[in-house]
Amino acid sequence: MSNRTERDTLGELLFREFDAYAAALTEKGEDWAHAWPSDSWPPHTPLATLQGRFAVAREAAAAIGVAPSDSEITEEHRVRLEYRALFPDGAPPLSG
C-alpha cells in the first residue's frame, strides 16, 4: 500500500511529464488540449518519446491510486499555465 508521500511524488511526476509533453506540442504548433489524448506520433521522434514518458508516469501513478481522467489532467495543466502566467518568477514569498 502506498503512502501520501508516494502518491504526491508520483502525482507530481505525472504532471511534470505532462507539462513537458504539452509544451512540446505547443512548440510544434499543435493545440495541446486536443492533441494529447488522441494523437500518436511516429516512433523515435521527440513527441513520441515525451508521450511515452508521460504514459509511463501515468501508469506508475495509477498503480498507487493516482489516476486522474483525461479531463482532469487537461484542467490541471490549464491551472498550472495560469499560475505560471501570474507568477512567472515562481511563487511569491509568504512572508513580507
TORVEXZA-85273 format. One record per residue: residue in three letters; x, y, z of N, C-alpha, C, O in turn. Coordinates in nm, 2 decimals. Layout:
// residues N
+------+--------+--------+--------+--------+--------+--------+--------+--------+--------+--------+--------+--------+
: rest :    nxx :    nyy :    nzz :   caxx :   cayy :   cazz :    cxx :    cyy :    czz :    oxx :    oyy :    ozz :
+------+--------+--------+--------+--------+--------+--------+--------+--------+--------+--------+--------+--------+
:  ALA :      X :      Y :      Z :      X :      Y :      Z :      X :      Y :      Z :      X :      Y :      Z :
...
+------+--------+--------+--------+--------+--------+--------+--------+--------+--------+--------+--------+--------+
This chain:
// residues 96
+------+--------+--------+--------+--------+--------+--------+--------+--------+--------+--------+--------+--------+
: rest :    nxx :    nyy :    nzz :   caxx :   cayy :   cazz :    cxx :    cyy :    czz :    oxx :    oyy :    ozz :
+------+--------+--------+--------+--------+--------+--------+--------+--------+--------+--------+--------+--------+
:  MET :   0.09 :  -0.12 :   0.00 :   0.00 :   0.00 :   0.00 :   0.09 :   0.12 :   0.00 :   0.19 :   0.13 :   0.07 :
:  SER :   0.05 :   0.22 :  -0.08 :   0.13 :   0.34 :  -0.09 :   0.09 :   0.44 :   0.02 :  -0.02 :   0.44 :   0.08 :
:  ASN :   0.18 :   0.53 :   0.05 :   0.15 :   0.64 :   0.14 :   0.13 :   0.77 :   0.07 :   0.15 :   0.78 :  -0.05 :
:  ARG :   0.10 :   0.87 :   0.14 :   0.07 :   1.00 :   0.08 :   0.19 :   1.06 :   0.01 :   0.17 :   1.12 :  -0.09 :
:  THR :   0.30 :   1.04 :   0.07 :   0.43 :   1.10 :   0.01 :   0.45 :   1.03 :  -0.13 :   0.48 :   1.10 :  -0.23 :
:  GLU :   0.43 :   0.90 :  -0.14 :   0.45 :   0.83 :  -0.27 :   0.35 :   0.88 :  -0.37 :   0.38 :   0.91 :  -0.48 :
:  ARG :   0.22 :   0.90 :  -0.32 :   0.12 :   0.95 :  -0.42 :   0.15 :   1.09 :  -0.46 :   0.13 :   1.12 :  -0.58 :
:  ASP :   0.19 :   1.17 :  -0.37 :   0.22 :   1.31 :  -0.40 :   0.34 :   1.32 :  -0.50 :   0.34 :   1.39 :  -0.60 :
:  THR :   0.44 :   1.23 :  -0.48 :   0.56 :   1.23 :  -0.56 :   0.53 :   1.18 :  -0.70 :   0.56 :   1.25 :  -0.80 :
:  LEU :   0.45 :   1.07 :  -0.71 :   0.42 :   1.02 :  -0.84 :   0.32 :   1.11 :  -0.91 :   0.32 :   1.12 :  -1.04 :
:  GLY :   0.23 :   1.17 :  -0.84 :   0.13 :   1.26 :  -0.90 :   0.21 :   1.38 :  -0.96 :   0.17 :   1.43 :  -1.07 :
:  GLU :   0.30 :   1.43 :  -0.88 :   0.38 :   1.55 :  -0.93 :   0.47 :   1.50 :  -1.06 :   0.48 :   1.58 :  -1.15 :
:  LEU :   0.52 :   1.39 :  -1.05 :   0.59 :   1.33 :  -1.17 :   0.50 :   1.32 :  -1.29 :   0.54 :   1.36 :  -1.40 :
:  LEU :   0.38 :   1.28 :  -1.27 :   0.28 :   1.27 :  -1.38 :   0.26 :   1.40 :  -1.44 :   0.27 :   1.41 :  -1.57 :
:  PHE :   0.24 :   1.51 :  -1.36 :   0.21 :   1.64 :  -1.42 :   0.34 :   1.70 :  -1.47 :   0.33 :   1.78 :  -1.57 :
:  ARG :   0.46 :   1.67 :  -1.42 :   0.58 :   1.73 :  -1.48 :   0.60 :   1.67 :  -1.62 :   0.64 :   1.74 :  -1.71 :
:  GLU :   0.58 :   1.54 :  -1.63 :   0.60 :   1.47 :  -1.76 :   0.49 :   1.53 :  -1.86 :   0.52 :   1.55 :  -1.98 :
:  PHE :   0.37 :   1.55 :  -1.81 :   0.26 :   1.60 :  -1.90 :   0.30 :   1.74 :  -1.94 :   0.28 :   1.78 :  -2.06 :
:  ASP :   0.35 :   1.82 :  -1.85 :   0.39 :   1.96 :  -1.88 :   0.50 :   1.96 :  -2.00 :   0.48 :   2.04 :  -2.09 :
:  ALA :   0.59 :   1.87 :  -1.99 :   0.69 :   1.87 :  -2.10 :   0.63 :   1.82 :  -2.23 :   0.67 :   1.88 :  -2.33 :
:  TYR :   0.54 :   1.73 :  -2.22 :   0.47 :   1.68 :  -2.34 :   0.38 :   1.79 :  -2.40 :   0.39 :   1.82 :  -2.52 :
:  ALA :   0.31 :   1.86 :  -2.32 :   0.22 :   1.97 :  -2.37 :   0.30 :   2.08 :  -2.42 :   0.26 :   2.14 :  -2.52 :
:  ALA :   0.41 :   2.12 :  -2.36 :   0.50 :   2.23 :  -2.41 :   0.55 :   2.19 :  -2.55 :   0.56 :   2.28 :  -2.63 :
:  ALA :   0.59 :   2.07 :  -2.57 :   0.65 :   2.02 :  -2.70 :   0.54 :   2.03 :  -2.80 :   0.56 :   2.07 :  -2.92 :
:  LEU :   0.42 :   1.99 :  -2.77 :   0.31 :   2.00 :  -2.86 :   0.28 :   2.15 :  -2.90 :   0.26 :   2.17 :  -3.02 :
:  THR :   0.29 :   2.24 :  -2.80 :   0.27 :   2.38 :  -2.83 :   0.38 :   2.43 :  -2.92 :   0.35 :   2.50 :  -3.02 :
:  GLU :   0.50 :   2.39 :  -2.89 :   0.61 :   2.44 :  -2.98 :   0.60 :   2.39 :  -3.12 :   0.64 :   2.46 :  -3.21 :
:  LYS :   0.54 :   2.27 :  -3.14 :   0.52 :   2.22 :  -3.27 :   0.40 :   2.28 :  -3.34 :   0.38 :   2.25 :  -3.46 :
:  GLY :   0.33 :   2.36 :  -3.27 :   0.21 :   2.43 :  -3.33 :   0.08 :   2.35 :  -3.31 :  -0.02 :   2.38 :  -3.38 :
:  GLU :   0.08 :   2.25 :  -3.23 :  -0.04 :   2.17 :  -3.20 :  -0.12 :   2.24 :  -3.09 :  -0.07 :   2.31 :  -3.01 :
:  ASP :  -0.25 :   2.21 :  -3.09 :  -0.34 :   2.25 :  -2.98 :  -0.33 :   2.14 :  -2.88 :  -0.39 :   2.04 :  -2.89 :
:  TRP :  -0.24 :   2.16 :  -2.78 :  -0.21 :   2.06 :  -2.68 :  -0.34 :   2.00 :  -2.62 :  -0.34 :   1.88 :  -2.59 :
:  ALA :  -0.44 :   2.08 :  -2.59 :  -0.56 :   2.03 :  -2.52 :  -0.64 :   1.93 :  -2.61 :  -0.71 :   1.84 :  -2.55 :
:  HIS :  -0.63 :   1.94 :  -2.74 :  -0.69 :   1.84 :  -2.82 :  -0.60 :   1.73 :  -2.87 :  -0.65 :   1.62 :  -2.90 :
:  ALA :  -0.48 :   1.76 :  -2.89 :  -0.38 :   1.66 :  -2.95 :  -0.34 :   1.56 :  -2.85 :  -0.33 :   1.44 :  -2.89 :
:  TRP :  -0.32 :   1.59 :  -2.72 :  -0.25 :   1.50 :  -2.63 :  -0.33 :   1.37 :  -2.61 :  -0.27 :   1.26 :  -2.60 :
:  PRO :  -0.46 :   1.37 :  -2.59 :  -0.52 :   1.24 :  -2.55 :  -0.54 :   1.15 :  -2.67 :  -0.57 :   1.03 :  -2.65 :
:  SER :  -0.53 :   1.20 :  -2.79 :  -0.57 :   1.11 :  -2.91 :  -0.46 :   1.09 :  -3.01 :  -0.46 :   0.99 :  -3.08 :
:  ASP :  -0.37 :   1.19 :  -3.03 :  -0.27 :   1.17 :  -3.13 :  -0.16 :   1.08 :  -3.10 :  -0.12 :   1.06 :  -2.98 :
:  SER :  -0.11 :   1.01 :  -3.20 :   0.01 :   0.93 :  -3.18 :   0.12 :   0.98 :  -3.28 :   0.08 :   1.04 :  -3.39 :
:  TRP :   0.24 :   0.96 :  -3.25 :   0.35 :   1.02 :  -3.32 :   0.44 :   0.91 :  -3.38 :   0.44 :   0.80 :  -3.32 :
:  PRO :   0.51 :   0.94 :  -3.49 :   0.60 :   0.84 :  -3.54 :   0.70 :   0.80 :  -3.44 :   0.74 :   0.88 :  -3.36 :
:  PRO :   0.74 :   0.67 :  -3.44 :   0.84 :   0.62 :  -3.35 :   0.97 :   0.70 :  -3.36 :   1.00 :   0.75 :  -3.47 :
:  HIS :   1.04 :   0.71 :  -3.25 :   1.18 :   0.77 :  -3.25 :   1.18 :   0.92 :  -3.28 :   1.27 :   0.97 :  -3.33 :
:  THR :   1.07 :   0.98 :  -3.24 :   1.06 :   1.13 :  -3.26 :   1.05 :   1.19 :  -3.12 :   1.01 :   1.12 :  -3.02 :
:  PRO :   1.08 :   1.31 :  -3.10 :   1.07 :   1.37 :  -2.97 :   0.93 :   1.37 :  -2.91 :   0.92 :   1.34 :  -2.79 :
:  LEU :   0.83 :   1.39 :  -2.99 :   0.69 :   1.39 :  -2.94 :   0.66 :   1.24 :  -2.89 :   0.59 :   1.23 :  -2.79 :
:  ALA :   0.70 :   1.14 :  -2.97 :   0.67 :   1.01 :  -2.93 :   0.74 :   0.97 :  -2.80 :   0.68 :   0.91 :  -2.71 :
:  THR :   0.86 :   1.02 :  -2.78 :   0.94 :   1.00 :  -2.66 :   0.87 :   1.06 :  -2.54 :   0.85 :   1.00 :  -2.44 :
:  LEU :   0.83 :   1.19 :  -2.56 :   0.76 :   1.26 :  -2.45 :   0.62 :   1.19 :  -2.42 :   0.58 :   1.18 :  -2.30 :
:  GLN :   0.55 :   1.15 :  -2.52 :   0.42 :   1.09 :  -2.50 :   0.44 :   0.96 :  -2.42 :   0.37 :   0.92 :  -2.33 :
:  GLY :   0.55 :   0.88 :  -2.46 :   0.58 :   0.76 :  -2.39 :   0.62 :   0.78 :  -2.24 :   0.58 :   0.71 :  -2.15 :
:  ARG :   0.70 :   0.88 :  -2.22 :   0.74 :   0.92 :  -2.08 :   0.61 :   0.95 :  -1.99 :   0.60 :   0.91 :  -1.88 :
:  PHE :   0.52 :   1.03 :  -2.05 :   0.40 :   1.06 :  -1.98 :   0.32 :   0.94 :  -1.96 :   0.26 :   0.92 :  -1.85 :
:  ALA :   0.31 :   0.85 :  -2.05 :   0.23 :   0.73 :  -2.04 :   0.29 :   0.64 :  -1.92 :   0.21 :   0.58 :  -1.84 :
:  VAL :   0.42 :   0.63 :  -1.92 :   0.48 :   0.55 :  -1.81 :   0.45 :   0.62 :  -1.67 :   0.42 :   0.55 :  -1.58 :
:  ALA :   0.47 :   0.75 :  -1.67 :   0.44 :   0.82 :  -1.54 :   0.29 :   0.80 :  -1.50 :   0.26 :   0.79 :  -1.38 :
:  ARG :   0.20 :   0.80 :  -1.60 :   0.06 :   0.79 :  -1.57 :   0.03 :   0.65 :  -1.52 :  -0.05 :   0.63 :  -1.42 :
:  GLU :   0.09 :   0.55 :  -1.58 :   0.08 :   0.41 :  -1.53 :   0.13 :   0.39 :  -1.39 :   0.07 :   0.33 :  -1.31 :
:  ALA :   0.25 :   0.45 :  -1.36 :   0.31 :   0.44 :  -1.23 :   0.22 :   0.50 :  -1.12 :   0.19 :   0.45 :  -1.02 :
:  ALA :   0.17 :   0.62 :  -1.16 :   0.08 :   0.69 :  -1.06 :  -0.05 :   0.61 :  -1.04 :  -0.10 :   0.60 :  -0.93 :
:  ALA :  -0.11 :   0.56 :  -1.15 :  -0.23 :   0.48 :  -1.14 :  -0.21 :   0.36 :  -1.05 :  -0.30 :   0.32 :  -0.98 :
:  ALA :  -0.09 :   0.30 :  -1.05 :  -0.07 :   0.18 :  -0.98 :  -0.08 :   0.20 :  -0.83 :  -0.10 :   0.11 :  -0.75 :
:  ILE :  -0.06 :   0.33 :  -0.78 :  -0.07 :   0.36 :  -0.64 :  -0.19 :   0.45 :  -0.61 :  -0.20 :   0.51 :  -0.50 :
:  GLY :  -0.29 :   0.45 :  -0.70 :  -0.41 :   0.52 :  -0.68 :  -0.42 :   0.66 :  -0.72 :  -0.52 :   0.73 :  -0.69 :
:  VAL :  -0.33 :   0.71 :  -0.80 :  -0.34 :   0.85 :  -0.86 :  -0.37 :   0.83 :  -1.00 :  -0.29 :   0.81 :  -1.09 :
:  ALA :  -0.50 :   0.84 :  -1.03 :  -0.55 :   0.81 :  -1.17 :  -0.65 :   0.92 :  -1.22 :  -0.77 :   0.89 :  -1.23 :
:  PRO :  -0.60 :   1.04 :  -1.24 :  -0.69 :   1.14 :  -1.29 :  -0.73 :   1.11 :  -1.44 :  -0.66 :   1.05 :  -1.52 :
:  SER :  -0.85 :   1.15 :  -1.47 :  -0.91 :   1.13 :  -1.60 :  -0.84 :   1.23 :  -1.70 :  -0.77 :   1.32 :  -1.66 :
:  ASP :  -0.86 :   1.21 :  -1.83 :  -0.81 :   1.30 :  -1.93 :  -0.85 :   1.44 :  -1.90 :  -0.77 :   1.54 :  -1.92 :
:  SER :  -0.98 :   1.46 :  -1.87 :  -1.03 :   1.60 :  -1.85 :  -0.97 :   1.66 :  -1.72 :  -0.94 :   1.78 :  -1.72 :
:  GLU :  -0.94 :   1.58 :  -1.62 :  -0.88 :   1.63 :  -1.50 :  -0.73 :   1.67 :  -1.53 :  -0.68 :   1.77 :  -1.48 :
:  ILE :  -0.67 :   1.59 :  -1.61 :  -0.53 :   1.63 :  -1.65 :  -0.53 :   1.76 :  -1.73 :  -0.44 :   1.84 :  -1.71 :
:  THR :  -0.62 :   1.77 :  -1.83 :  -0.62 :   1.89 :  -1.91 :  -0.65 :   2.01 :  -1.82 :  -0.59 :   2.11 :  -1.84 :
:  GLU :  -0.75 :   2.00 :  -1.73 :  -0.78 :   2.11 :  -1.64 :  -0.66 :   2.15 :  -1.55 :  -0.64 :   2.27 :  -1.53 :
:  GLU :  -0.60 :   2.05 :  -1.49 :  -0.48 :   2.08 :  -1.40 :  -0.37 :   2.15 :  -1.48 :  -0.31 :   2.24 :  -1.43 :
:  HIS :  -0.35 :   2.11 :  -1.60 :  -0.25 :   2.18 :  -1.68 :  -0.29 :   2.32 :  -1.71 :  -0.20 :   2.41 :  -1.71 :
:  ARG :  -0.41 :   2.34 :  -1.74 :  -0.46 :   2.48 :  -1.76 :  -0.44 :   2.57 :  -1.64 :  -0.39 :   2.68 :  -1.65 :
:  VAL :  -0.47 :   2.51 :  -1.52 :  -0.45 :   2.58 :  -1.40 :  -0.30 :   2.62 :  -1.38 :  -0.27 :   2.73 :  -1.34 :
:  ARG :  -0.22 :   2.52 :  -1.41 :  -0.07 :   2.54 :  -1.39 :  -0.02 :   2.65 :  -1.49 :   0.07 :   2.73 :  -1.45 :
:  LEU :  -0.07 :   2.65 :  -1.61 :  -0.03 :   2.75 :  -1.70 :  -0.08 :   2.89 :  -1.65 :   0.00 :   2.99 :  -1.66 :
:  GLU :  -0.20 :   2.90 :  -1.60 :  -0.25 :   3.03 :  -1.55 :  -0.16 :   3.07 :  -1.43 :  -0.13 :   3.19 :  -1.42 :
:  TYR :  -0.12 :   2.98 :  -1.34 :  -0.04 :   3.01 :  -1.23 :   0.09 :   3.07 :  -1.27 :   0.14 :   3.17 :  -1.22 :
:  ARG :   0.16 :   3.00 :  -1.37 :   0.29 :   3.04 :  -1.42 :   0.27 :   3.18 :  -1.49 :   0.37 :   3.26 :  -1.48 :
:  ALA :   0.16 :   3.21 :  -1.55 :   0.14 :   3.34 :  -1.62 :   0.13 :   3.45 :  -1.51 :   0.18 :   3.56 :  -1.53 :
:  LEU :   0.06 :   3.42 :  -1.40 :   0.05 :   3.51 :  -1.29 :   0.18 :   3.53 :  -1.21 :   0.21 :   3.64 :  -1.17 :
:  PHE :   0.26 :   3.43 :  -1.20 :   0.39 :   3.43 :  -1.12 :   0.50 :   3.37 :  -1.21 :   0.55 :   3.26 :  -1.18 :
:  PRO :   0.55 :   3.45 :  -1.31 :   0.65 :   3.39 :  -1.40 :   0.78 :   3.37 :  -1.33 :   0.86 :   3.29 :  -1.37 :
:  ASP :   0.81 :   3.44 :  -1.21 :   0.93 :   3.42 :  -1.14 :   0.92 :   3.31 :  -1.03 :   1.01 :   3.30 :  -0.94 :
:  GLY :   0.81 :   3.24 :  -1.03 :   0.79 :   3.14 :  -0.92 :   0.69 :   3.20 :  -0.82 :   0.64 :   3.31 :  -0.82 :
:  ALA :   0.67 :   3.11 :  -0.72 :   0.57 :   3.15 :  -0.61 :   0.62 :   3.27 :  -0.53 :   0.74 :   3.28 :  -0.50 :
:  PRO :   0.53 :   3.36 :  -0.50 :   0.57 :   3.48 :  -0.42 :   0.60 :   3.43 :  -0.28 :   0.55 :   3.33 :  -0.23 :
:  PRO :   0.69 :   3.51 :  -0.21 :   0.71 :   3.47 :  -0.07 :   0.59 :   3.49 :   0.02 :   0.51 :   3.58 :  -0.01 :
:  LEU :   0.57 :   3.40 :   0.11 :   0.45 :   3.41 :   0.20 :   0.47 :   3.51 :   0.31 :   0.37 :   3.56 :   0.37 :
:  SER :   0.60 :   3.54 :   0.34 :   0.62 :   3.64 :   0.45 :   0.68 :   3.77 :   0.38 :   0.76 :   3.76 :   0.29 :
:  GLY :   0.64 :   3.88 :   0.44 :   0.68 :   4.01 :   0.38 :   0.82 :   4.05 :   0.40 :   0.87 :   4.15 :   0.36 :
+------+--------+--------+--------+--------+--------+--------+--------+--------+--------+--------+--------+--------+
